[in-house]
Each structure stands twice: as C-alpha cells, then as structure tokens.
Amino acid sequence: MNSLRIIINSKSLSRKIQFPSSTTCTQVFLRLRQKSTSTTSTNTSFSQSRIDENITVWNVYGPPLVNCFLIGSITYISLQVMWYKLAFIELREEMENKVNELENKINYLRKNNLEVD
C-alpha cells in the first residue's frame, strides 16, 4: 500500500490541473452560443438578456419534436400498409378456399344427380 502511495505522489506522475478563469469560460460560451444561434454580430460582450432572447422554446424543443413526429408518422403509416396487404392476402386465401369448397360441392351434386337419372 505504501509503495502505491509513493508512486502516486511521485513528481513524475503528478500533474497540476489548471482550470480556465471564469471570464475565459464566459467568452467561450458566448462565442459558441453566438455560432449556434447564427447571429451576425461580432460583439462578444452580450448581456444575459440578449442571450435569453435568442433561446426560445421552439428553438430548443422544436427539432426533436418534429423528428419524433415524422419518425412516428412514417412508422405508423408503413405498419398500416403492411397490415392492409397481409389482411388482403389472408382474405384472398379465404375466398379461394370458399370457392374451391363450393366448386367441389357443385361437382358432387352433379355427380349424384347424374347417377339418379
């Protein structure tokens, strides 16, 4: 355990982490926000109210909701079309079976009628 502490505390492995100042973080955030909202202004000293004006509910939640709606609609319509085609195939098979059954019945009755005469 002591050998592990010596290795961790050794100068070759230890690194000092330097965090950027709050003004640097604010400037980077403002530049990123400015690019994401595609404003043409080059002034990086936006006030908080100016940033809040660019962010609306539609800008934040609109695209994901539209994507979800489109994907859901496409999925629903495609499943309905598949169900319709499968139901039509099943109905056709049932009708063909019924027609075959009636044809067999007709042939049986004709055979029996000819034998009686």
C-alpha positions in Angstrom: 0.0 0.0 0.0 2.9 2.4 0.8 4.6 1.6 -2.5 1.4 2.6 -4.2 1.2 6.0 -2.4 4.9 6.6 -3.3 4.1 6.0 -6.9 1.1 8.3 -6.9 2.8 11.1 -5.0 5.9 11.0 -7.2 6.6 14.1 -9.2 6.8 12.2 -12.5 3.2 11.1 -12.3 1.6 14.0 -10.6 0.1 16.7 -12.8 -1.3 20.0 -11.8 -4.7 20.8 -13.4 -5.2 24.4 -14.3 -8.8 25.4 -14.8 -9.6 28.4 -17.0 -10.8 31.5 -15.4 -14.5 32.3 -15.3 -14.1 35.1 -17.8 -12.5 32.8 -20.3 -15.3 30.3 -19.9 -17.9 33.0 -20.4 -16.2 34.2 -23.5 -16.0 30.7 -24.9 -19.7 30.1 -24.0 -20.7 33.3 -25.7 -18.8 32.5 -28.9 -20.3 29.0 -29.0 -23.8 30.4 -28.4 -23.2 33.1 -31.0 -22.3 30.5 -33.6 -25.2 28.1 -32.7 -27.8 30.8 -33.0 -26.2 32.1 -36.2 -26.2 35.8 -35.3 -24.2 38.1 -37.5 -23.0 40.3 -34.7 -19.3 40.0 -33.8 -19.6 41.6 -30.4 -18.8 39.0 -27.7 -20.0 41.1 -24.8 -23.6 40.1 -24.9 -25.7 40.7 -21.9 -27.6 37.8 -20.3 -30.9 39.2 -21.6 -29.6 39.3 -25.1 -28.7 35.6 -24.9 -32.1 34.7 -23.4 -33.9 36.5 -26.3 -32.3 34.1 -28.8 -33.3 31.0 -26.9 -37.0 30.1 -27.4 -38.9 27.0 -26.5 -39.3 26.2 -30.2 -35.5 26.5 -30.9 -34.8 24.1 -28.0 -37.6 21.6 -28.3 -38.9 22.1 -31.9 -36.4 20.0 -33.9 -36.5 16.9 -31.7 -40.3 17.0 -31.6 -40.5 17.4 -35.3 -38.1 14.4 -35.8 -40.1 12.3 -33.3 -43.4 13.2 -35.1 -42.0 12.4 -38.5 -40.4 9.1 -37.5 -43.6 8.1 -35.6 -45.8 9.0 -38.6 -43.7 7.1 -41.1 -43.6 4.1 -38.8 -47.4 4.1 -38.3 -48.2 4.5 -41.9 -45.8 1.8 -43.0 -47.2 -0.6 -40.5 -50.7 0.2 -41.6 -49.8 -0.5 -45.2 -48.1 -3.8 -44.3 -51.2 -4.8 -42.2 -53.5 -4.0 -45.1 -51.5 -6.1 -47.5 -51.4 -9.0 -45.2 -55.1 -8.8 -44.4 -55.8 -8.7 -48.2 -53.7 -11.8 -48.8 -55.5 -13.6 -46.0 -58.9 -12.6 -47.3 -58.0 -13.7 -50.8 -56.9 -17.1 -49.5 -60.2 -17.5 -47.5 -62.2 -16.6 -50.6 -60.3 -19.0 -52.8 -60.9 -21.8 -50.2 -64.6 -21.0 -50.1 -64.8 -21.0 -53.9 -63.0 -24.4 -54.1 -65.3 -25.8 -51.5 -68.4 -24.6 -53.4 -67.0 -26.0 -56.7 -66.4 -29.3 -55.0 -70.0 -29.3 -53.7 -71.3 -28.5 -57.2 -69.3 -31.3 -58.7 -70.5 -33.7 -56.0 -74.2 -32.7 -56.6 -73.8 -33.0 -60.4 -72.3 -36.5 -60.0 -75.1 -37.6 -57.7 -77.8 -36.0 -59.9 -76.5 -37.8 -63.0 -76.4 -41.1 -61.1 -80.1 -40.7 -60.1 -81.3 -40.1 -63.6 
